[in-house]
Amino acid sequence: MFRRLMTLPVLILGITLLCFGVIHLAPGDPTQLMGDLDPRMQASEAMKAAYNPDTPLWQQYMNWLGNLAQGDLGTSLAPGARPVLDKILDALPVTLALNLSGLFLVLLFSLPLAVAAARAPQKLADTTLTILTFLLAAAPGFWIALLFQDAFAVRLGWFPLAGLTSDTAAGAGWLGTVTDMMHHLALPLTVGVLGSLAGLTRFLRGSLIETLRADYVLTAKAKGASPVRVWRHALRNALLPVITILGLSLPGLIGGSVILESIFALPGMGQLFFNAAMMRDYPTIMGILTFGAVLTLLGNMLADMALALADPRVRG
């Protein structure tokens, strides 16, 4: 584990170098794009000096890396010129609330569904679950989101169409504000859960069936072990691959939210990244990519640690 910690800075450095080079392969620069969007607005000399579009790429990268070492992710090139770190910290709570609660609900529902299917493979419950999960996995997430918006927001009016808060929630106190935010997040959260539920349920089902057919489980049954004891050991071993999946899902907290946050107009990391990419806001893009790289490496380390705690063979 210590060796992996020592290699983290090198890996992050390589990822940022690759991302920086790929981003700058796009033609044009942000100052030119702003002039194209609004001919009346000319890029200021201060912005051009901060962006330095005429300097070599290696010098731009070294300048950015030096600022990063001091905890400075740079200043956004979008209107307002806010620090990138402030924009990330403002958007991060929305994305965390949406994805972490969604991950909890996916685990809460996928485990009993997978157990119900694995108890009787190829039977009615398993066949029904297989059909439903395949349909959910095949349906595009943006299509489900639009259907939910049309049905539950436009036609029935049960939920807000988009946004994070209502205008009337300003003077409702903290409880009213939290309730209003939960009301706004209900639809995107449901869409996100449905999209992830199908894949994880199918994966858990296959892992449980394979574990229940293992020799040690058959031996335990032959020796008269109780069904509860057999299922307890089977579930523990079947969940080991899921730990790895959950660890690798950390970077998806950013990338997986782009579609949902764009459709439902949620001011989270996904929408921030999308807007920065459209505006060629390089400092913001690099800040988010660096944050995602750290999450990826952190997720791998947490998954390895969880596997070592759950499986003694990994520790050995």
JOCORWO-V668989 format. One record per run of one state. SS is the DSSP state (H for helix, E for strand, L for the rest). FROM is the first residue (numbers start at 1). TO is the last residue. Records with the same first field share a line. If there is no record, write none. Layout:
BEGIN
SS=FROM-TO / FROM-TO
END
This chain:
BEGIN
L=1-1 / 24-29 / 38-44 / 52-56 / 70-74 / 76-82 / 120-123 / 139-140 / 156-166 / 170-172 / 213-214 / 223-226 / 239-239 / 249-251 / 256-257 / 264-268 / 279-281 / 311-311 / 316-316
H=2-23 / 30-37 / 45-51 / 57-69 / 84-119 / 124-138 / 141-155 / 167-169 / 173-212 / 215-222 / 227-238 / 240-248 / 252-255 / 258-263 / 269-278 / 282-310 / 312-315
E=75-75 / 83-83
END
